[in-house]
């Protein structure tokens, strides 16, 4: 579910130097996630960007976000 992905984004933001941006669009049941590894900067390109719907496979995104959290251990 999207709530797990959003929770992982919050954990990445609060526990690492990476920055995530998460947009939930309930009216179309989609979430857009962007990640800037080692922090956001005005001219920096995104490290990761994905738009997901409820029918999409969320596992690769979950695994990616979890891997960012492992950087802190």
C-alpha positions as a Markdown table, in Angstrom:
| # | Residue | x | y | z |
|---|---|---|---|---|
| 1 | Unk | 0.0 | 0.0 | 0.0 |
| 2 | Unk | 1.0 | 3.6 | -0.5 |
| 3 | Unk | 1.1 | 4.3 | 3.2 |
| 4 | Unk | 4.2 | 2.0 | 3.6 |
| 5 | Unk | 6.0 | 3.8 | 0.8 |
| 6 | Unk | 5.1 | 7.2 | 2.3 |
| 7 | Unk | 6.3 | 6.1 | 5.7 |
| 8 | Unk | 9.6 | 4.9 | 4.1 |
| 9 | Unk | 10.0 | 8.3 | 2.4 |
| 10 | Unk | 9.6 | 10.0 | 5.8 |
| 11 | Unk | 12.1 | 7.7 | 7.4 |
| 12 | Unk | 14.7 | 8.3 | 4.6 |
| 13 | Unk | 14.2 | 12.1 | 5.1 |
| 14 | Unk | 14.6 | 12.0 | 8.8 |
| 15 | Unk | 17.4 | 9.4 | 9.2 |
| 16 | Unk | 19.7 | 9.9 | 6.1 |
| 17 | Unk | 21.2 | 12.7 | 4.1 |
| 18 | Unk | 18.9 | 11.7 | 1.2 |
| 19 | Unk | 15.8 | 13.8 | 0.4 |
| 20 | Unk | 12.5 | 12.4 | -0.8 |
| 21 | Unk | 9.5 | 14.1 | -2.3 |
| 22 | Unk | 6.2 | 12.2 | -2.2 |
| 23 | Unk | 3.0 | 13.4 | -3.8 |
| 24 | Unk | -0.3 | 11.4 | -3.3 |
| 25 | Unk | -3.2 | 12.0 | -5.6 |
| 26 | Unk | -6.1 | 10.3 | -4.0 |
| 27 | Unk | -8.5 | 11.2 | -6.8 |
| 28 | Unk | -6.6 | 9.0 | -9.3 |
| 29 | Unk | -5.1 | 6.6 | -6.7 |
| 30 | Unk | -1.5 | 7.4 | -7.6 |
| 31 | Unk | 1.7 | 8.3 | -5.8 |
| 32 | Unk | 4.7 | 10.1 | -7.3 |
| 33 | Unk | 8.1 | 9.6 | -5.5 |
| 34 | Unk | 11.3 | 11.4 | -6.2 |
| 35 | Unk | 14.6 | 10.9 | -4.5 |
| 36 | Unk | 17.8 | 13.0 | -4.4 |
| 37 | Unk | 20.6 | 10.9 | -3.0 |
| 38 | Unk | 22.9 | 12.9 | -0.7 |
| 39 | Unk | 20.4 | 15.8 | -0.7 |
| 40 | Unk | 18.4 | 18.1 | -2.9 |
| 41 | Unk | 20.0 | 21.0 | -4.6 |
| 42 | Unk | 18.5 | 23.4 | -7.2 |
| 43 | Unk | 20.5 | 22.2 | -10.2 |
| 44 | Unk | 20.8 | 18.6 | -9.1 |
| 45 | Unk | 19.2 | 15.8 | -11.1 |
| 46 | Unk | 16.9 | 13.3 | -9.4 |
| 47 | Unk | 18.4 | 9.9 | -8.5 |
| 48 | Unk | 15.1 | 8.2 | -8.7 |
| 49 | Unk | 11.6 | 9.1 | -9.9 |
| 50 | Unk | 8.5 | 7.0 | -10.2 |
| 51 | Unk | 4.7 | 7.3 | -10.6 |
| 52 | Unk | 2.8 | 4.4 | -9.2 |
| 53 | Unk | -0.8 | 3.3 | -9.2 |
| 54 | Unk | -2.5 | 0.7 | -6.9 |
| 55 | Unk | -2.2 | -2.0 | -9.6 |
| 56 | Unk | 1.6 | -1.4 | -10.1 |
| 57 | Unk | 4.3 | -3.6 | -8.4 |
| 58 | Unk | 5.4 | -1.5 | -5.4 |
| 59 | Unk | 8.1 | -4.0 | -4.3 |
| 60 | Unk | 11.0 | -2.5 | -6.3 |
| 61 | Unk | 10.3 | 0.9 | -4.9 |
| 62 | Unk | 9.9 | -0.4 | -1.4 |
| 63 | Unk | 13.3 | -2.2 | -1.8 |
| 64 | Unk | 15.0 | 0.9 | -3.1 |
| 65 | Unk | 13.8 | 3.1 | -0.3 |
| 66 | Unk | 14.7 | 0.4 | 2.3 |
| 67 | Unk | 18.2 | 0.2 | 0.8 |
| 68 | Unk | 18.6 | 4.0 | 1.4 |
| 69 | Unk | 17.8 | 3.4 | 5.1 |
| 70 | Unk | 20.5 | 0.7 | 5.3 |
| 71 | Unk | 23.1 | 3.4 | 4.4 |
| 72 | Unk | 22.7 | 4.7 | 8.0 |
| 73 | Unk | 23.7 | 1.5 | 9.7 |
